[in-house]
Amino acid sequence: MGDRDRMEENDQPYNIFRDQKFWDALGGTEEDDALADFRETDAGAPYMWMLGRIILDFNYAEHQLKALFWGYFSDSFEAGHALTTALGSTTVTAILRDAVKRSGEPQEVLKRIDFAGQAFDICRANRNALAHSMTVERYDDDSSVWIRASRKLDYHQTQMKITLKDMFRVSREVAETARFILALQMRRNMLIRGSNVLPDLPDYYEKPTRLISKDINLANEAKKLGLHPSGE
């Protein structure tokens, strides 16, 4: 029986941070887990797993969006790649809509391109809000708080209260958006290649929703506790 099997006794999921070999390799001890960030605990592990899934699925959606872009500017992978290498996703989405409008595509295609662009923008905002967080803390038994730097002045941070249900929702929305864009991209490729039979346009789905974030003034919070604005 291997180390992983031994760590899964009593149906407990394997957690590398409970593995003494992990701490030995780092020169630390298992007791260091008590000082670990929430993301390194058993309760935080599902959030980290979902974060990885969201990031990977978003990368796939972004690739399909760019591939769809290429289909309206060039049938060459190399030429299309050169066009999008220096362009951000926001620019690609804006130019893509104009290109589709000028291509003579049916109105139903343009409507779906609009929908795909809006859905993708929301997915990107949610992905960035999660991926750019500096740390994750436990809020209660059912939720966590994701903290990232604020665009405002010093002593500010942006926080989001997130449940695992929220993470699954974001993951599902990113995957649905990727599939929707892929269907449009495959249809465009078949049209370019002169196919006489084109697949049906993808069905609409419920548009993604943005995660709710709140800007926190740490100086004000510190003052309430009688502390210096810097928290000292």
MOURWO-V525770 format. One record per run of one state. SS is the DSSP state (h for helix, s for strand, l for the rest). FROM is the first residue (numbers start at 1). TO is the last residue. If there is no record, write none. Layout:
# MOURWO-V525770
ss->SS from->FROM to->TO
ss->SS from->FROM to->TO
This chain:
# MOURWO-V525770
ss->l from->1 to->2
ss->h from->3 to->7
ss->l from->8 to->8
ss->h from->9 to->11
ss->l from->12 to->15
ss->h from->16 to->18
ss->l from->19 to->19
ss->h from->20 to->26
ss->l from->27 to->29
ss->h from->30 to->35
ss->l from->36 to->37
ss->h from->38 to->40
ss->l from->41 to->41
ss->h from->42 to->71
ss->l from->72 to->76
ss->h from->77 to->85
ss->l from->86 to->88
ss->h from->89 to->102
ss->l from->103 to->106
ss->h from->107 to->131
ss->l from->132 to->134
ss->s from->135 to->140
ss->l from->141 to->142
ss->s from->143 to->149
ss->l from->150 to->155
ss->s from->156 to->163
ss->h from->164 to->192
ss->l from->193 to->213
ss->s from->214 to->217
ss->h from->218 to->224
ss->l from->225 to->232
